[in-house]
Amino acid sequence: MTPDIHALTGAYVLNAVTETERADFERHLAECESCAEEVRELEATATRLGEAAAARPPAAMKAAVMTRIGDVRQLPPIGDELAVRRKRWSTRILGMAAAALLVVSVALGVALVQTQRDLDAGRRQGAAMAELLSASDARVVNGSTPAGLSGTVVVSRERGQVMLLADKIPAAPAGKTYQVWLIGGEKRSIGLLTPDERGKAHLLDASGVGDAVAIGVTVEPAGGSRQPTTDPVMAMTLPA
């Protein structure tokens, strides 16, 4: 007799025991009144359930069940529930990992593109300055302001070109921009100046120097102005 033979009452009634277990349990029933009583009660219950299952259901019940069956989601087998959950979590983890990898890849891509743009801009600036300095009348002027702004101007009157290289320029106030002017008999705009995150900016103009004797930078409304509306934050005299 096994130590847990008392637990075989339900399996015995449902005929879910082996032949060896059946023989052992039936010998046990002859000696154990409590198990015998439990078996009798379980057999009676099984008989009632069988009789209830044998009753013919109303015809309307079948129609109702068939109508509802399409709206009921089928559940996975109980034995597979853990596997289903693990699969869902694995899918979520893989999805999050893929999303994180995508974010990193995009960030690296943006950084590489920005670096390449900076290199290209530096090459263009260097090439333009070298070309301008090759002019026979090219002149270079350096200047700074009490506020710490500094700049270098390269000018060739023969070629009608002027380049401004500005440094330590803070970002323009909201809704404002820096505008560069050639100052002579009149003030003429040669473009807008946009500093990068390091405070550096440059502008090359080839529209002609004319009779300009100075170059200045003012703060203007976004988009620029026809004429300066503020005093220059930087100004340098141009060589004759």
Buried (B, 14 or more C-beta within 10 A) or exposed (E): EEEEBBEBBEBBBEEEBEEEBBEBBEEBBEEBEEBBEBBEEBBEEEEEEEEEEEEEEEEEEEEEEEEEEEEEEEEEEEEEEEEEEEEEEEEEEEEEEEEEEEEEEEEEEEEEEEEEEEEEEEEEBEEBBEBBEEBEEBBBBEBEBEEEBBBBBBBBBEBEBBBBBBBBBEEBEEEBBBBBBBBBEEBBBBBBBEBEEEBEBBBBBBEBBEEBBBBBBBBBEEEBBEEBEEEBBBBBEBEE
